[in-house]
């Protein structure tokens, strides 16, 4: 129950809960898919996304009292339902261009630092420092400077798997077979979902075995291989 209480605490408690609930994994050997649900800073990025929602779309936030009551039930599913709008809103933000997303986060953190809610304000101050660190150039193994950037792919997969719990569909990591030309009968791995304003995924991003890049597929363009469904928790 303590974990459910933490999961009901926005922004950071829920972010921490989701990262632990959907830990890093890897694609099947030989599939060409590497790490899934991964990336340094996933917890921080998710917390930042929730802060953006708090600032830009406060109407999506569930009532604090309702969240506290649901948290006492100790059921993740009930809490996911209560947080469905804010979770979907956070996932939509990750469809933005990375530079646009970075700008949105910076602006929201600046605003949130002036919010009366002490918990949100303190978290915004902490996340501002973390964002600066994440976007500061570092030196690679060859001595070349690089910017780690935001772990968008991993955070996106976490939210994809979360939303699928309530809205049905197939989580990243699920093995499928394509049903349409020119890739008919080829096996692939789902690495992401595309969402509409409500309901289950309207499409998927899949990685064909041995391919060098992903491609888009509609839900009826694929079928899950036997015993290969990745089950969200």
Secondary structure, 3 states (H helix, E strand, C coil): CHHHHHHCCCCHHHHHHHHHHCCCEECCCCCCCCEECCCCCHHHHHHHHHHHHHHHCHHHCCCHHHHHHHHCCCCHHHHHHHCHHHHHHHHHHCCCCHHHHHHHHHHHHHHHCCCCCHHHHHHHHHHHHHHHHHCCCEECCCCCEECCCCCHHHHHHHHHHHHHHHHCCCCCCCEEEECCCCCCCCEEEEEEEECCCCCCCCEEEEEECCCCCCEEECHHHEEECCCCCCCCC
